[in-house]
Amino acid sequence: MPRKPVPRKKAVFFGLLLGALRAASAFGQEAGDGGDIRAQLVPKRFTTLSSEIAARIDRISVKEGERFKDGQILVSLDCALQRATLDEARAALGAAEKSRSVTKRMVELNSGGVLEADLAAAEAAKAQAKLQSAQVVLSKCSVAAPYQGRLVEQKVREHQYVQAGQAMLDILDDSALEVEFIAPSRWLSKLKPGMAFRVQVDETGRDYPAKVIRIGAKVDPVSHSVKVAGEIAGGFAELVAGMSGQVVFAPPSP
């Protein structure tokens, strides 16, 4: 019976874990001289942008792989109905404000009751709330980038009708790539945030400087390993999230 293929995410995890289990050398030796700690480059931030309202997509301003700036409008929705609702709310508020003003003046002239004035004020407040609600809905017609980055995957197309909550774009921030690897738990006594190391990236064939920024809060009791995160020091245009390689710690000073 043919074996089922291992999902990509699980395959990556098991690859990192296998690298930690194969690390036979003590901490401080070159990882390539008897150890094989595998690492993967991951983006600093990544997320999926979804539509918050049901509407037709009018325009998508970026294509897969392209870069965008913080705050740039990535998706514009056709919101003619929402704009009409906003105009209606503005008109209703104007009428309610006039009614409140008139009833208030009548009370001042002893020509009207206080109850009528209070009801008019309540109607004006209700109209104001509806206007604010319409403004909030209309603001959802444009989806802006929460940070600078690149478009990973476009899940929808222009002129497509989307539902509220439907995923549209996968984006990531690669301004600072992180390095994730699984290390033997016996390294915990010497691993410290800020510790320098190098990453030998398979895809480029080059070494890159990095430093430890986070150490996992829990040791896996079965594999006796811990997850460690580092950060590439400096910007390298050739590096892309998803690349993998080998972690190399320099020998300790004598």
C-alpha positions in Angstrom: 0.0 0.0 0.0 1.5 3.4 -1.0 2.4 5.7 1.9 0.6 9.0 2.2 2.7 12.1 1.6 3.7 14.1 4.7 2.1 17.6 4.8 4.6 20.4 4.0 4.4 22.1 7.5 4.9 18.7 9.3 7.8 17.8 7.0 9.5 21.1 7.8 9.1 20.6 11.5 10.3 17.0 11.4 13.3 18.1 9.3 14.3 20.7 12.0 13.7 18.2 14.7 15.8 15.5 13.0 18.6 18.1 12.7 18.5 18.6 16.4 18.6 14.9 17.1 21.6 14.4 14.9 23.6 17.1 16.7 26.1 14.8 18.4 28.8 17.4 19.1 29.0 19.5 22.2 27.9 23.1 22.1 30.7 25.4 20.8 31.9 23.1 18.0 31.3 24.0 14.4 27.9 22.6 13.5 29.3 21.2 10.3 32.0 19.1 12.1 29.7 16.3 13.4 26.5 18.2 14.0 23.7 19.2 11.6 21.4 21.8 13.1 18.9 22.7 10.3 17.3 26.1 10.2 14.6 27.8 8.2 14.2 31.5 7.4 10.8 32.9 8.4 9.3 36.4 8.0 9.2 38.8 10.9 5.4 39.1 10.5 2.9 37.4 8.3 -0.9 37.4 8.1 -4.0 36.9 5.9 -6.0 39.9 5.1 -9.8 39.3 4.9 -12.8 41.3 3.8 -14.8 42.7 6.7 -17.9 43.3 4.5 -19.7 41.6 1.7 -18.9 43.4 -1.6 -17.5 43.2 -5.1 -13.7 43.7 -5.5 -13.1 46.8 -7.6 -9.2 46.8 -7.6 -6.2 44.9 -6.3 -3.2 47.2 -6.4 -0.4 44.6 -6.0 0.5 41.3 -7.6 2.1 38.3 -6.1 5.7 38.8 -5.2 5.5 42.6 -5.4 6.4 44.9 -2.5 4.1 47.4 -0.8 4.4 50.2 1.7 2.9 50.6 5.2 -0.6 52.0 4.8 -0.9 51.4 1.1 -4.3 50.5 -0.2 -4.1 46.9 -1.3 -7.7 46.1 -2.1 -10.6 48.5 -3.0 -14.2 47.3 -2.8 -17.2 48.6 -4.8 -19.2 50.2 -2.0 -21.9 52.2 -3.9 -24.6 50.8 -1.6 -22.6 51.7 1.6 -22.0 55.3 0.3 -25.8 55.6 -0.3 -26.4 54.4 3.2 -24.0 57.0 4.5 -25.7 59.8 2.5 -29.1 58.7 3.9 -27.7 58.7 7.5 -26.3 62.3 6.9 -29.7 63.5 5.7 -31.5 61.8 8.6 -29.1 63.4 11.1 -29.7 66.9 9.5 -33.5 66.5 9.9 -33.2 65.3 13.5 -30.9 68.2 14.4 -33.4 70.7 13.0 -36.3 69.0 14.9 -34.3 69.1 18.1 -33.4 72.8 17.6 -37.1 73.7 16.9 -38.4 71.8 20.0 -35.7 73.3 22.2 -36.7 76.8 21.0 -40.3 76.1 21.6 -39.6 75.0 25.2 -37.7 78.3 25.7 -40.7 80.2 24.5 -43.1 78.1 26.6 -44.8 76.9 23.4 -43.8 73.2 23.7 -43.4 70.5 26.2 -40.1 69.2 27.7 -41.0 65.7 26.7 -41.1 66.6 23.0 -37.8 68.3 23.3 -36.2 65.2 25.1 -37.6 62.9 22.4 -36.2 65.1 19.6 -32.8 65.1 21.3 -32.9 61.3 21.6 -33.8 61.0 17.9 -30.9 63.3 17.0 -28.5 61.1 19.1 -29.8 58.0 17.4 -29.3 59.6 13.9 -25.7 60.5 15.0 -25.0 56.9 16.0 -26.4 55.6 12.6 -24.1 58.1 10.8 -21.1 56.9 12.7 -22.0 53.3 12.0 -22.3 54.0 8.3 -18.9 55.7 8.3 -17.3 52.7 9.9 -18.8 50.3 7.3 -17.6 52.6 4.5 -14.1 52.6 6.0 -14.0 48.8 5.4 -14.3 49.3 1.7 -10.5 49.8 1.5 -8.0 47.3 2.9 -4.7 48.9 3.8 -1.4 47.2 4.4 -0.8 47.0 8.2 3.0 47.1 7.5 5.5 47.2 4.7 6.1 43.8 3.0 5.4 41.6 0.0 2.3 39.9 -1.3 2.7 36.1 -1.0 -0.6 34.8 -2.4 -3.6 36.4 -4.0 -6.6 34.3 -3.1 -9.3 36.4 -4.9 -9.6 38.3 -8.2 -10.8 41.7 -9.3 -14.6 41.9 -9.9 -15.1 38.8 -7.7 -17.8 39.1 -5.0 -16.5 38.3 -1.5 -18.2 37.6 1.7 -17.4 39.1 5.1 -14.5 37.2 6.6 -13.3 35.7 3.3 -9.5 35.6 2.9 -8.2 37.7 0.2 -4.4 38.2 0.5 -1.5 36.5 2.3 1.2 39.0 3.1 4.5 39.0 5.0 7.0 41.5 6.3 10.5 40.4 5.2 12.3 43.6 6.4 14.0 41.4 9.0 14.1 37.7 8.5 14.2 35.4 11.5 15.9 32.0 11.7 14.1 29.1 13.5 15.9 25.9 14.5 15.6 23.1 17.0 18.6 22.8 19.4 19.5 20.1 21.9 18.2 21.0 25.4 21.7 20.6 26.8 22.6 23.8 25.1 20.3 25.8 27.3 23.0 26.5 29.9 25.0 28.4 27.2 22.5 29.7 24.7 21.7 33.3 25.5 19.8 36.1 23.7 22.3 38.2 21.7 24.6 35.3 21.1 26.1 35.4 17.5 26.1 32.6 15.0 26.1 32.0 11.3 23.6 30.5 8.9 24.7 28.6 5.8 21.8 29.0 3.4 21.5 26.2 0.9 19.8 28.2 -1.8 22.5 30.9 -2.0 25.5 28.9 -0.9 26.6 31.7 1.4 27.0 32.3 5.1 25.1 35.1 6.9 25.6 36.6 10.3 22.8 36.2 12.9 22.1 36.4 16.6 19.8 34.6 19.0 16.7 36.6 19.9 14.4 34.1 21.6 14.6 30.7 23.3 11.7 28.4 23.7 9.9 28.4 27.0 9.5 24.6 27.0 11.8 21.6 26.4 10.3 18.7 24.4 10.6 15.8 26.9 10.8 13.2 24.2 13.4 14.6 21.9 15.2 16.7 24.6 15.2 19.7 22.3 14.1 23.3 22.4 13.0 25.8 19.7 15.3 28.8 19.2 14.7 31.9 17.1 17.4 34.1 15.7 17.6 37.2 13.5 19.6 37.8 10.3 21.9 40.8 11.0 21.6 43.2 8.1 19.6 43.2 4.9 20.3 40.8 2.1 18.2 41.1 -1.0 18.8 37.5 -2.1 17.3 36.0 1.0 13.6 34.9 0.8 11.4 33.5 3.6 11.2 29.8 3.4 14.9 29.2 2.5 16.7 26.7 4.7 20.2 26.0 5.8 22.5 25.0 8.6 23.3 26.8 11.9 27.0 27.3 12.7 28.1 28.4 16.1 31.7 29.7 16.3 34.1 27.8 18.7 34.4 29.5 22.1 37.4 31.7 22.7 40.3 29.9 24.5 
